[in-house]
Amino acid sequence: MKKLLISALFVTACGTETITTESQSAGALVYKAVSHLVLDREPPGKVCPAGGTRFSSTNKAQSQLGLVSCIAASPRVEQPPNETSSPPARASFLDWCSASDVDSASQATVQAIMGKEKLSDCKEAAKKLASLDSLNLSGLALVSLAPLATLPNLQNLYLSKNKISDLSPLRALRELRNLQLDENQIRNVSPLADLSKLMSLNLSKNAIVDVKPLIQLKNLTRLQLDSNKIISAWPLQTLPKSTYIYLTDNPLSSQVFAVK
């Protein structure tokens, strides 16, 4: 399907900014480098929100679409609270599997991993899982990710539709390329900042406010942040231009709309 590409140069009090949006289909917007600009097609003379200044785009493509702009004030982004600490780290999956003092949430994760990989013996599991590169634990009501920290060769990890809030164990998974965390209870994404090999990250349907930690992920080609609590997407402009960023259904103080 042909993509709609709109790129415009806007003049602000601090200089110029290039804003690009891409739309793949009607009603589905893909955002790239979203700034604090509100695009609309209201009649001339409308007062911009929050005292912003209204002006028409100088870009031919946007003019043909009837887009006009308002410079809005930068919102204050609330920092997410610290999440509950993870259980004490263990050296190997064998430790998680065979120890008698493992907390119930981590036990549930160990059992889920064993079940998915059709394993019953802890020693056999530790040997096989050491080289595991793909794991799907979606839809299992999991809370703890602690045992996953002992699986450093994972490249594809599917954790959709769980009850996850603490991502700190994922710091150890430096080989991850594809991480699916949609439909969880995540607020703090800071633990993901060092996963530099990530190419696809799905964080839709969580409670994320601050996206700044994600700007370190320079290899991302797809970032899904739909249905969160994001107020400002401004930091994401530093991601590579090839990154597709999905931001629908967020309380953004600045929205970008492509209008026919």
PyRosetta script that sets phi, psi and omega in degrees:
from pyrosetta import init, pose_from_sequence

init()
pose = pose_from_sequence("MKKLLISALFVTACGTETITTESQSAGALVYKAVSHLVLDREPPGKVCPAGGTRFSSTNKAQSQLGLVSCIAASPRVEQPPNETSSPPARASFLDWCSASDVDSASQATVQAIMGKEKLSDCKEAAKKLASLDSLNLSGLALVSLAPLATLPNLQNLYLSKNKISDLSPLRALRELRNLQLDENQIRNVSPLADLSKLMSLNLSKNAIVDVKPLIQLKNLTRLQLDSNKIISAWPLQTLPKSTYIYLTDNPLSSQVFAVK")
pose.set_psi(1, 137.6)
pose.set_omega(1, -178.1)
pose.set_phi(2, -69.9)
pose.set_psi(2, 132.7)
pose.set_omega(2, 179.1)
pose.set_phi(3, -87.2)
pose.set_psi(3, 145.8)
pose.set_omega(3, 173.4)
pose.set_phi(4, -93.8)
pose.set_psi(4, 117.6)
pose.set_omega(4, -178.4)
pose.set_phi(5, -113.0)
pose.set_psi(5, 122.0)
pose.set_omega(5, 178.9)
pose.set_phi(6, -122.3)
pose.set_psi(6, 123.6)
pose.set_omega(6, 178.9)
pose.set_phi(7, -132.1)
pose.set_psi(7, 128.3)
pose.set_omega(7, -176.8)
pose.set_phi(8, -137.8)
pose.set_psi(8, 150.9)
pose.set_omega(8, 177.3)
pose.set_phi(9, -103.8)
pose.set_psi(9, 121.8)
pose.set_omega(9, -178.0)
pose.set_phi(10, -112.5)
pose.set_psi(10, 140.4)
pose.set_omega(10, 178.4)
pose.set_phi(11, -99.2)
pose.set_psi(11, 127.3)
pose.set_omega(11, 178.8)
pose.set_phi(12, -124.1)
pose.set_psi(12, 178.6)
pose.set_omega(12, -179.2)
pose.set_phi(13, -65.3)
pose.set_psi(13, -21.3)
pose.set_omega(13, -177.2)
pose.set_phi(14, -103.4)
pose.set_psi(14, 5.9)
pose.set_omega(14, -179.0)
pose.set_phi(15, 129.9)
pose.set_psi(15, -143.0)
pose.set_omega(15, -178.1)
pose.set_phi(16, -120.3)
pose.set_psi(16, 152.0)
pose.set_omega(16, 178.3)
pose.set_phi(17, -136.7)
pose.set_psi(17, 137.7)
pose.set_omega(17, 176.1)
pose.set_phi(18, -101.4)
pose.set_psi(18, 124.7)
pose.set_omega(18, -177.9)
pose.set_phi(19, -115.7)
pose.set_psi(19, 131.3)
pose.set_omega(19, -179.6)
pose.set_phi(20, -126.6)
pose.set_psi(20, 133.8)
pose.set_omega(20, 172.7)
pose.set_phi(21, -127.5)
pose.set_psi(21, 151.1)
pose.set_omega(21, 179.4)
pose.set_phi(22, -132.4)
pose.set_psi(22, 137.6)
pose.set_omega(22, 177.5)
pose.set_phi(23, -127.8)
pose.set_psi(23, 128.0)
pose.set_omega(23, -178.3)
pose.set_phi(24, -91.9)
pose.set_psi(24, -27.9)
pose.set_omega(24, -179.6)
pose.set_phi(25, -155.7)
pose.set_psi(25, 163.2)
pose.set_omega(25, -177.9)
pose.set_phi(26, -59.9)
pose.set_psi(26, 130.1)
pose.set_omega(26, 177.3)
pose.set_phi(27, 82.8)
pose.set_psi(27, -6.6)
pose.set_omega(27, 179.4)
pose.set_phi(28, -117.1)
pose.set_psi(28, 108.3)
pose.set_omega(28, -176.6)
pose.set_phi(29, -100.4)
pose.set_psi(29, 137.4)
pose.set_omega(29, 173.4)
pose.set_phi(30, -114.5)
pose.set_psi(30, 123.5)
pose.set_omega(30, -174.7)
pose.set_phi(31, -100.2)
pose.set_psi(31, 140.4)
pose.set_omega(31, 173.8)
pose.set_phi(32, -134.6)
pose.set_psi(32, 125.9)
pose.set_omega(32, 177.2)
pose.set_phi(33, 53.6)
pose.set_psi(33, 59.0)
pose.set_omega(33, -178.2)
pose.set_phi(34, -80.1)
pose.set_psi(34, 127.8)
pose.set_omega(34, 177.3)
pose.set_phi(35, -109.6)
pose.set_psi(35, -174.4)
pose.set_omega(35, 179.9)
pose.set_phi(36, -83.1)
pose.set_psi(36, 65.5)
pose.set_omega(36, 177.0)
pose.set_phi(37, -125.8)
pose.set_psi(37, 140.5)
pose.set_omega(37, 177.5)
pose.set_phi(38, -113.0)
pose.set_psi(38, 118.8)
pose.set_omega(38, 179.3)
pose.set_phi(39, -100.6)
pose.set_psi(39, 132.0)
pose.set_omega(39, 178.0)
pose.set_phi(40, -148.6)
pose.set_psi(40, -176.9)
pose.set_omega(40, 175.6)
pose.set_phi(41, -136.1)
pose.set_psi(41, 42.0)
pose.set_omega(41, 176.5)
pose.set_phi(42, -71.0)
pose.set_psi(42, 158.3)
pose.set_omega(42, 179.8)
pose.set_phi(43, -63.4)
pose.set_psi(43, 153.3)
pose.set_omega(43, 179.6)
pose.set_phi(44, -54.1)
pose.set_psi(44, 145.7)
pose.set_omega(44, 177.3)
pose.set_phi(45, 97.6)
pose.set_psi(45, -10.5)
pose.set_omega(45, 178.9)
pose.set_phi(46, -65.8)
pose.set_psi(46, 138.4)
pose.set_omega(46, 178.5)
pose.set_phi(47, -80.4)
pose.set_psi(47, 130.9)
pose.set_omega(47, 179.8)
pose.set_phi(48, -72.0)
pose.set_psi(48, 153.5)
pose.set_omega(48, 179.6)
pose.set_phi(49, -65.3)
pose.set_psi(49, 151.7)
pose.set_omega(49, 175.5)
pose.set_phi(50, 54.1)
pose.set_psi(50, 31.2)
pose.set_omega(50, 176.6)
pose.set_phi(51, 73.6)
pose.set_psi(51, 17.1)
pose.set_omega(51, -179.1)
pose.set_phi(52, -69.6)
pose.set_psi(52, 164.8)
pose.set_omega(52, -179.6)
pose.set_phi(53, -97.5)
pose.set_psi(53, 130.6)
pose.set_omega(53, -178.8)
pose.set_phi(54, -92.9)
pose.set_psi(54, 138.6)
pose.set_omega(54, 174.1)
pose.set_phi(55, -156.4)
pose.set_psi(55, 159.5)
pose.set_omega(55, 179.2)
pose.set_phi(56, -90.2)
pose.set_psi(56, 147.9)
pose.set_omega(56, 178.7)
pose.set_phi(57, -68.6)
pose.set_psi(57, 142.2)
pose.set_omega(57, 176.4)
pose.set_phi(58, -89.7)
pose.set_psi(58, -1.3)
pose.set_omega(58, -178.7)
pose.set_phi(59, -84.8)
pose.set_psi(59, 131.0)
pose.set_omega(59, -175.9)
pose.set_phi(60, -59.8)
pose.set_psi(60, -43.3)
pose.set_omega(60, -177.5)
pose.set_phi(61, -62.5)
pose.set_psi(61, -41.1)
pose.set_omega(61, -179.7)
pose.set_phi(62, -72.6)
pose.set_psi(62, -35.2)
pose.set_omega(62, 178.6)
pose.set_phi(63, -62.0)
pose.set_psi(63, -40.1)
pose.set_omega(63, 179.5)
pose.set_phi(64, -65.3)
pose.set_psi(64, -27.9)
pose.set_omega(64, 179.1)
pose.set_phi(65, -86.4)
pose.set_psi(65, -3.3)
pose.set_omega(65, 179.0)
pose.set_phi(66, 75.6)
pose.set_psi(66, 27.5)
pose.set_omega(66, -178.1)
pose.set_phi(67, -87.8)
pose.set_psi(67, 134.6)
pose.set_omega(67, 171.8)
pose.set_phi(68, -126.3)
pose.set_psi(68, 169.4)
pose.set_omega(68, -169.8)
pose.set_phi(69, -135.0)
pose.set_psi(69, 157.7)
pose.set_omega(69, 173.9)
pose.set_phi(70, -133.6)
pose.set_psi(70, 134.8)
pose.set_omega(70, 172.5)
pose.set_phi(71, -87.4)
pose.set_psi(71, 121.5)
pose.set_omega(71, -178.8)
pose.set_phi(72, -108.8)
pose.set_psi(72, 160.5)
pose.set_omega(72, -179.7)
pose.set_phi(73, -71.5)
pose.set_psi(73, 147.7)
pose.set_omega(73, 177.6)
pose.set_phi(74, -70.8)
pose.set_psi(74, 129.6)
pose.set_omega(74, -178.7)
pose.set_phi(75, -78.5)
pose.set_psi(75, 161.4)
pose.set_omega(75, 174.8)
pose.set_phi(76, -88.6)
pose.set_psi(76, 123.8)
pose.set_omega(76, -178.1)
pose.set_phi(77, -93.8)
pose.set_psi(77, 123.8)
pose.set_omega(77, 178.8)
pose.set_phi(78, -75.1)
pose.set_psi(78, 134.5)
pose.set_omega(78, 177.5)
pose.set_phi(79, -80.4)
pose.set_psi(79, 137.0)
pose.set_omega(79, 178.6)
pose.set_phi(80, -68.6)
pose.set_psi(80, 147.7)
pose.set_omega(80, 178.1)
pose.set_phi(81, -70.7)
pose.set_psi(81, 159.7)
pose.set_omega(81, 175.9)
pose.set_phi(82, -66.4)
pose.set_psi(82, 135.6)
pose.set_omega(82, 179.3)
pose.set_phi(83, -80.7)
pose.set_psi(83, 164.7)
pose.set_omega(83, 176.9)
pose.set_phi(84, -59.6)
pose.set_psi(84, 137.4)
pose.set_omega(84, -178.0)
pose.set_phi(85, -63.4)
pose.set_psi(85, 147.6)
pose.set_omega(85, 176.9)
pose.set_phi(86, -73.4)
pose.set_psi(86, 160.2)
pose.set_omega(86, 174.9)
pose.set_phi(87, -60.7)
pose.set_psi(87, 159.7)
pose.set_omega(87, 178.8)
pose.set_phi(88, -54.3)
pose.set_psi(88, 138.9)
pose.set_omega(88, -178.2)
pose.set_phi(89, -68.4)
pose.set_psi(89, 150.6)
pose.set_omega(89, 175.7)
pose.set_phi(90, -124.5)
pose.set_psi(90, 154.5)
pose.set_omega(90, -170.3)
pose.set_phi(91, -71.7)
pose.set_psi(91, -28.7)
pose.set_omega(91, -175.0)
pose.set_phi(92, -150.9)
pose.set_psi(92, 166.9)
pose.set_omega(92, 176.4)
pose.set_phi(93, -65.0)
pose.set_psi(93, -31.8)
pose.set_omega(93, 177.5)
pose.set_phi(94, -59.0)
pose.set_psi(94, -40.2)
pose.set_omega(94, 177.3)
pose.set_phi(95, -62.0)
pose.set_psi(95, -43.7)
pose.set_omega(95, 178.8)
pose.set_phi(96, -64.3)
pose.set_psi(96, -39.6)
pose.set_omega(96, -174.1)
pose.set_phi(97, -75.3)
pose.set_psi(97, -36.3)
pose.set_omega(97, -171.9)
pose.set_phi(98, -101.6)
pose.set_psi(98, -16.3)
pose.set_omega(98, -178.1)
pose.set_phi(99, -69.5)
pose.set_psi(99, 149.6)
pose.set_omega(99, -177.9)
pose.set_phi(100, -95.8)
pose.set_psi(100, -9.8)
pose.set_omega(100, -175.5)
pose.set_phi(101, -106.9)
pose.set_psi(101, 23.1)
pose.set_omega(101, -179.8)
pose.set_phi(102, -76.2)
pose.set_psi(102, 136.1)
pose.set_omega(102, 179.5)
pose.set_phi(103, -64.7)
pose.set_psi(103, 157.4)
pose.set_omega(103, -172.6)
pose.set_phi(104, -63.3)
pose.set_psi(104, -36.9)
pose.set_omega(104, -179.1)
pose.set_phi(105, -65.9)
pose.set_psi(105, -40.5)
pose.set_omega(105, 178.7)
pose.set_phi(106, -71.7)
pose.set_psi(106, -35.4)
pose.set_omega(106, 175.5)
pose.set_phi(107, -58.9)
pose.set_psi(107, -41.7)
pose.set_omega(107, 179.8)
pose.set_phi(108, -62.3)
pose.set_psi(108, -37.3)
pose.set_omega(108, 179.1)
pose.set_phi(109, -69.3)
pose.set_psi(109, -42.1)
pose.set_omega(109, 177.1)
pose.set_phi(110, -59.3)
pose.set_psi(110, -46.5)
pose.set_omega(110, -179.7)
pose.set_phi(111, -63.7)
pose.set_psi(111, -37.4)
pose.set_omega(111, 178.5)
pose.set_phi(112, -64.5)
pose.set_psi(112, -42.5)
pose.set_omega(112, 178.8)
pose.set_phi(113, -63.6)
pose.set_psi(113, -46.1)
pose.set_omega(113, 179.7)
pose.set_phi(114, -60.4)
pose.set_psi(114, -43.0)
pose.set_omega(114, -179.0)
pose.set_phi(115, -66.0)
pose.set_psi(115, -43.7)
pose.set_omega(115, -179.1)
pose.set_phi(116, -63.5)
pose.set_psi(116, -36.3)
pose.set_omega(116, -178.0)
pose.set_phi(117, -94.0)
pose.set_psi(117, 5.7)
pose.set_omega(117, 177.7)
pose.set_phi(118, 55.0)
pose.set_psi(118, 52.0)
pose.set_omega(118, -179.6)
pose.set_phi(119, -119.1)
pose.set_psi(119, 149.2)
pose.set_omega(119, 178.8)
pose.set_phi(120, -129.4)
pose.set_psi(120, -23.3)
pose.set_omega(120, -178.5)
pose.set_phi(121, -100.5)
pose.set_psi(121, 130.6)
pose.set_omega(121, -175.5)
pose.set_phi(122, -63.3)
pose.set_psi(122, -42.4)
pose.set_omega(122, -179.1)
pose.set_phi(123, -66.4)
pose.set_psi(123, -42.8)
pose.set_omega(123, 177.4)
pose.set_phi(124, -62.7)
pose.set_psi(124, -40.8)
pose.set_omega(124, -179.9)
pose.set_phi(125, -63.2)
pose.set_psi(125, -45.7)
pose.set_omega(125, -178.7)
pose.set_phi(126, -60.0)
pose.set_psi(126, -38.6)
pose.set_omega(126, -179.4)
pose.set_phi(127, -68.7)
pose.set_psi(127, -45.1)
pose.set_omega(127, -178.1)
pose.set_phi(128, -70.9)
pose.set_psi(128, -41.6)
pose.set_omega(128, -174.8)
pose.set_phi(129, -71.9)
pose.set_psi(129, -18.9)
pose.set_omega(129, -179.5)
pose.set_phi(130, -59.8)
pose.set_psi(130, -28.7)
pose.set_omega(130, -179.2)
pose.set_phi(131, -110.2)
pose.set_psi(131, 7.8)
pose.set_omega(131, -178.0)
pose.set_phi(132, -64.9)
pose.set_psi(132, 131.0)
pose.set_omega(132, -180.0)
pose.set_phi(133, -113.6)
pose.set_psi(133, -5.7)
pose.set_omega(133, -179.3)
pose.set_phi(134, -145.7)
pose.set_psi(134, 134.8)
pose.set_omega(134, -177.1)
pose.set_phi(135, -148.6)
pose.set_psi(135, 131.9)
pose.set_omega(135, 179.7)
pose.set_phi(136, -116.7)
pose.set_psi(136, 111.8)
pose.set_omega(136, 178.7)
pose.set_phi(137, -122.2)
pose.set_psi(137, 33.2)
pose.set_omega(137, -177.7)
pose.set_phi(138, -74.1)
pose.set_psi(138, 146.6)
pose.set_omega(138, 171.4)
pose.set_phi(139, 68.0)
pose.set_psi(139, 32.9)
pose.set_omega(139, -177.1)
pose.set_phi(140, -116.5)
pose.set_psi(140, 10.1)
pose.set_omega(140, 179.0)
pose.set_phi(141, 58.9)
pose.set_psi(141, 33.2)
pose.set_omega(141, -178.8)
pose.set_phi(142, -75.0)
pose.set_psi(142, 147.4)
pose.set_omega(142, 178.5)
pose.set_phi(143, -114.3)
pose.set_psi(143, -43.4)
pose.set_omega(143, -174.7)
pose.set_phi(144, -99.8)
pose.set_psi(144, 135.2)
pose.set_omega(144, 174.6)
pose.set_phi(145, -105.4)
pose.set_psi(145, 3.2)
pose.set_omega(145, -172.3)
pose.set_phi(146, -52.1)
pose.set_psi(146, -45.6)
pose.set_omega(146, -178.7)
pose.set_phi(147, -63.8)
pose.set_psi(147, -21.7)
pose.set_omega(147, -179.0)
pose.set_phi(148, -68.6)
pose.set_psi(148, -20.8)
pose.set_omega(148, -179.4)
pose.set_phi(149, -64.0)
pose.set_psi(149, -15.6)
pose.set_omega(149, 179.8)
pose.set_phi(150, -95.4)
pose.set_psi(150, 12.0)
pose.set_omega(150, 179.2)
pose.set_phi(151, -119.0)
pose.set_psi(151, 68.5)
pose.set_omega(151, -169.6)
pose.set_phi(152, -70.2)
pose.set_psi(152, -11.1)
pose.set_omega(152, -178.2)
pose.set_phi(153, -93.6)
pose.set_psi(153, 4.4)
pose.set_omega(153, 179.0)
pose.set_phi(154, -63.1)
pose.set_psi(154, 132.9)
pose.set_omega(154, 176.0)
pose.set_phi(155, -114.8)
pose.set_psi(155, -28.9)
pose.set_omega(155, 179.8)
pose.set_phi(156, -126.9)
pose.set_psi(156, 119.3)
pose.set_omega(156, -176.6)
pose.set_phi(157, -133.0)
pose.set_psi(157, 122.7)
pose.set_omega(157, -176.3)
pose.set_phi(158, -112.6)
pose.set_psi(158, 113.4)
pose.set_omega(158, -176.4)
pose.set_phi(159, -129.4)
pose.set_psi(159, 28.4)
pose.set_omega(159, -178.6)
pose.set_phi(160, -65.6)
pose.set_psi(160, 153.6)
pose.set_omega(160, 171.5)
pose.set_phi(161, 56.5)
pose.set_psi(161, 52.2)
pose.set_omega(161, 173.1)
pose.set_phi(162, -122.4)
pose.set_psi(162, -158.1)
pose.set_omega(162, 179.2)
pose.set_phi(163, -125.6)
pose.set_psi(163, 40.3)
pose.set_omega(163, -174.1)
pose.set_phi(164, -82.3)
pose.set_psi(164, 133.8)
pose.set_omega(164, 173.4)
pose.set_phi(165, -126.2)
pose.set_psi(165, -33.3)
pose.set_omega(165, -177.2)
pose.set_phi(166, -97.4)
pose.set_psi(166, 115.7)
pose.set_omega(166, -178.2)
pose.set_phi(167, -99.1)
pose.set_psi(167, 1.9)
pose.set_omega(167, -172.5)
pose.set_phi(168, -56.9)
pose.set_psi(168, -33.6)
pose.set_omega(168, 178.1)
pose.set_phi(169, -63.2)
pose.set_psi(169, -20.9)
pose.set_omega(169, -178.1)
pose.set_phi(170, -73.2)
pose.set_psi(170, -12.0)
pose.set_omega(170, 177.9)
pose.set_phi(171, -56.9)
pose.set_psi(171, -28.4)
pose.set_omega(171, -176.7)
pose.set_phi(172, -79.4)
pose.set_psi(172, -11.1)
pose.set_omega(172, -173.6)
pose.set_phi(173, -95.5)
pose.set_psi(173, 69.4)
pose.set_omega(173, -172.9)
pose.set_phi(174, -73.1)
pose.set_psi(174, -9.2)
pose.set_omega(174, -180.0)
pose.set_phi(175, -94.2)
pose.set_psi(175, -1.0)
pose.set_omega(175, -176.9)
pose.set_phi(176, -60.1)
pose.set_psi(176, 131.8)
pose.set_omega(176, 173.9)
pose.set_phi(177, -111.2)
pose.set_psi(177, -33.5)
pose.set_omega(177, -174.3)
pose.set_phi(178, -131.9)
pose.set_psi(178, 118.4)
pose.set_omega(178, -177.1)
pose.set_phi(179, -131.8)
pose.set_psi(179, 120.5)
pose.set_omega(179, -178.4)
pose.set_phi(180, -112.4)
pose.set_psi(180, 113.3)
pose.set_omega(180, -176.6)
pose.set_phi(181, -128.9)
pose.set_psi(181, 23.3)
pose.set_omega(181, -178.9)
pose.set_phi(182, -69.1)
pose.set_psi(182, 152.9)
pose.set_omega(182, 178.5)
pose.set_phi(183, 59.7)
pose.set_psi(183, 57.5)
pose.set_omega(183, 173.6)
pose.set_phi(184, -129.3)
pose.set_psi(184, -153.6)
pose.set_omega(184, -178.0)
pose.set_phi(185, -126.7)
pose.set_psi(185, 40.0)
pose.set_omega(185, -172.5)
pose.set_phi(186, -83.9)
pose.set_psi(186, 133.0)
pose.set_omega(186, 172.9)
pose.set_phi(187, -118.3)
pose.set_psi(187, -39.2)
pose.set_omega(187, -174.7)
pose.set_phi(188, -104.8)
pose.set_psi(188, 116.0)
pose.set_omega(188, -178.9)
pose.set_phi(189, -102.7)
pose.set_psi(189, 9.0)
pose.set_omega(189, -178.4)
pose.set_phi(190, -54.8)
pose.set_psi(190, -37.9)
pose.set_omega(190, -179.7)
pose.set_phi(191, -61.9)
pose.set_psi(191, -15.4)
pose.set_omega(191, -178.7)
pose.set_phi(192, -86.1)
pose.set_psi(192, -9.0)
pose.set_omega(192, -171.2)
pose.set_phi(193, -60.8)
pose.set_psi(193, -28.4)
pose.set_omega(193, -176.6)
pose.set_phi(194, -95.4)
pose.set_psi(194, 4.1)
pose.set_omega(194, 179.9)
pose.set_phi(195, -85.1)
pose.set_psi(195, 70.4)
pose.set_omega(195, -168.1)
pose.set_phi(196, -67.3)
pose.set_psi(196, -16.3)
pose.set_omega(196, -179.0)
pose.set_phi(197, -90.7)
pose.set_psi(197, -2.1)
pose.set_omega(197, -179.4)
pose.set_phi(198, -60.3)
pose.set_psi(198, 132.6)
pose.set_omega(198, 177.1)
pose.set_phi(199, -113.6)
pose.set_psi(199, -32.2)
pose.set_omega(199, 179.8)
pose.set_phi(200, -131.8)
pose.set_psi(200, 125.7)
pose.set_omega(200, -177.8)
pose.set_phi(201, -136.3)
pose.set_psi(201, 122.1)
pose.set_omega(201, 179.6)
pose.set_phi(202, -113.6)
pose.set_psi(202, 113.6)
pose.set_omega(202, 179.0)
pose.set_phi(203, -122.3)
pose.set_psi(203, 22.8)
pose.set_omega(203, -178.7)
pose.set_phi(204, -63.0)
pose.set_psi(204, 152.2)
pose.set_omega(204, 174.5)
pose.set_phi(205, 58.1)
pose.set_psi(205, 54.7)
pose.set_omega(205, 172.5)
pose.set_phi(206, -127.5)
pose.set_psi(206, -151.8)
pose.set_omega(206, -179.4)
pose.set_phi(207, -129.8)
pose.set_psi(207, 37.4)
pose.set_omega(207, -175.1)
pose.set_phi(208, -75.8)
pose.set_psi(208, 134.3)
pose.set_omega(208, 175.8)
pose.set_phi(209, -110.9)
pose.set_psi(209, -50.0)
pose.set_omega(209, -174.5)
pose.set_phi(210, -98.9)
pose.set_psi(210, 118.1)
pose.set_omega(210, -179.2)
pose.set_phi(211, -101.2)
pose.set_psi(211, 1.0)
pose.set_omega(211, -174.6)
pose.set_phi(212, -56.2)
pose.set_psi(212, -39.0)
pose.set_omega(212, 179.9)
pose.set_phi(213, -58.5)
pose.set_psi(213, -23.6)
pose.set_omega(213, -175.9)
pose.set_phi(214, -76.0)
pose.set_psi(214, -11.7)
pose.set_omega(214, -177.6)
pose.set_phi(215, -70.9)
pose.set_psi(215, -11.2)
pose.set_omega(215, 176.9)
pose.set_phi(216, -77.6)
pose.set_psi(216, -12.5)
pose.set_omega(216, -173.8)
pose.set_phi(217, -87.9)
pose.set_psi(217, 77.3)
pose.set_omega(217, -171.1)
pose.set_phi(218, -76.1)
pose.set_psi(218, -8.2)
pose.set_omega(218, 178.6)
pose.set_phi(219, -99.3)
pose.set_psi(219, 3.9)
pose.set_omega(219, -179.9)
pose.set_phi(220, -64.0)
pose.set_psi(220, 134.6)
pose.set_omega(220, 171.0)
pose.set_phi(221, -112.7)
pose.set_psi(221, -16.6)
pose.set_omega(221, -179.1)
pose.set_phi(222, -145.9)
pose.set_psi(222, 122.5)
pose.set_omega(222, 179.9)
pose.set_phi(223, -131.0)
pose.set_psi(223, 114.5)
pose.set_omega(223, -177.9)
pose.set_phi(224, -106.9)
pose.set_psi(224, 117.8)
pose.set_omega(224, -177.2)
pose.set_phi(225, -128.7)
pose.set_psi(225, 21.8)
pose.set_omega(225, 179.9)
pose.set_phi(226, -59.0)
pose.set_psi(226, 149.8)
pose.set_omega(226, 170.8)
pose.set_phi(227, 56.7)
pose.set_psi(227, 56.7)
pose.set_omega(227, 172.8)
pose.set_phi(228, -123.7)
pose.set_psi(228, -152.8)
pose.set_omega(228, 179.4)
pose.set_phi(229, -124.1)
pose.set_psi(229, 35.4)
pose.set_omega(229, -175.1)
pose.set_phi(230, -74.5)
pose.set_psi(230, 124.5)
pose.set_omega(230, 178.6)
pose.set_phi(231, -93.5)
pose.set_psi(231, -40.9)
pose.set_omega(231, -178.3)
pose.set_phi(232, -126.8)
pose.set_psi(232, 126.9)
pose.set_omega(232, 176.0)
pose.set_phi(233, -101.9)
pose.set_psi(233, 6.5)
pose.set_omega(233, -175.8)
pose.set_phi(234, -51.8)
pose.set_psi(234, -44.0)
pose.set_omega(234, -178.0)
pose.set_phi(235, -59.1)
pose.set_psi(235, -26.2)
pose.set_omega(235, -174.9)
pose.set_phi(236, -69.6)
pose.set_psi(236, -10.5)
pose.set_omega(236, -179.7)
pose.set_phi(237, -65.2)
pose.set_psi(237, -17.4)
pose.set_omega(237, -178.8)
pose.set_phi(238, -84.5)
pose.set_psi(238, -6.8)
pose.set_omega(238, 175.6)
pose.set_phi(239, -69.7)
pose.set_psi(239, 158.9)
pose.set_omega(239, -179.4)
pose.set_phi(240, -55.9)
pose.set_psi(240, 148.4)
pose.set_omega(240, -178.7)
pose.set_phi(241, -63.0)
pose.set_psi(241, -21.3)
pose.set_omega(241, -179.0)
pose.set_phi(242, -81.0)
pose.set_psi(242, -5.0)
pose.set_omega(242, -178.1)
pose.set_phi(243, -77.5)
pose.set_psi(243, 128.2)
pose.set_omega(243, 172.9)
pose.set_phi(244, -89.7)
pose.set_psi(244, 123.0)
pose.set_omega(244, -176.7)
pose.set_phi(245, -118.9)
pose.set_psi(245, 123.6)
pose.set_omega(245, -177.9)
pose.set_phi(246, -106.5)
pose.set_psi(246, 121.7)
pose.set_omega(246, -172.6)
pose.set_phi(247, -132.6)
pose.set_psi(247, 19.4)
pose.set_omega(247, -178.5)
pose.set_phi(248, -65.9)
pose.set_psi(248, 154.0)
pose.set_omega(248, 177.4)
pose.set_phi(249, 59.9)
pose.set_psi(249, 52.2)
pose.set_omega(249, 172.2)
pose.set_phi(250, -130.0)
pose.set_psi(250, 152.5)
pose.set_omega(250, 179.1)
pose.set_phi(251, -82.1)
pose.set_psi(251, 48.9)
pose.set_omega(251, -179.3)
pose.set_phi(252, -60.3)
pose.set_psi(252, 133.6)
pose.set_omega(252, 175.6)
pose.set_phi(253, -71.5)
pose.set_psi(253, -19.2)
pose.set_omega(253, 178.9)
pose.set_phi(254, -128.9)
pose.set_psi(254, 120.1)
pose.set_omega(254, -179.6)
pose.set_phi(255, -114.8)
pose.set_psi(255, 154.2)
pose.set_omega(255, 174.5)
pose.set_phi(256, -121.3)
pose.set_psi(256, 125.1)
pose.set_omega(256, -178.9)
pose.set_phi(257, -121.1)
pose.set_psi(257, 132.4)
pose.set_omega(257, 172.6)
pose.set_phi(258, -96.0)
pose.set_psi(258, 119.1)
pose.set_omega(258, -174.2)
pose.set_phi(259, -114.2)
pose.set_psi(259, 134.2)
pose.set_omega(259, 178.3)
pose.set_phi(260, -73.4)
pose.dump_pdb("model.pdb")
